Amino acid sequence: MILYGLKNCDTCRKAMKSLPDARFCDIRTEGIPDPVLQAAHKQFGADLINTRSTTWRNLEASEKERDALELLSDHPALMKRPLIEQDGQLFLSWSKDVEMALLG
């Protein structure tokens, strides 16, 4: 299991605490592998971008209109977090549904 997120994100910390065996991948320093990012974009679409983030609010209007995958490559902090990959299956955020799916 791999958890993609930011080390200073409270939601990512909660998820890591509940998933101690997961490998943490800091998206600012390590990035997200292109195949994983493309699969996540295909599965979650516009939900993959956190439009409530400070990073999003600080973008120019022209930047916000760019392709989502390019935008996430340039600004990884725009991704909703965490993105969790387990056995080829992707989960986005740390909601009760995701928690139940991963912990039973």
PyMOL commands that set and color helices and strands:
alter all, ss='L'
color gray80, all
select helices_A, chain A and resi 10-18+34-48+54-57+61-64+68-74+76-78+96-103
alter helices_A, ss='H'
color red, helices_A
select strands_A, chain A and resi 2-5+23-26+83-86+89-92
alter strands_A, ss='S'
color yellow, strands_A
deselect
rebuild
show_as cartoon
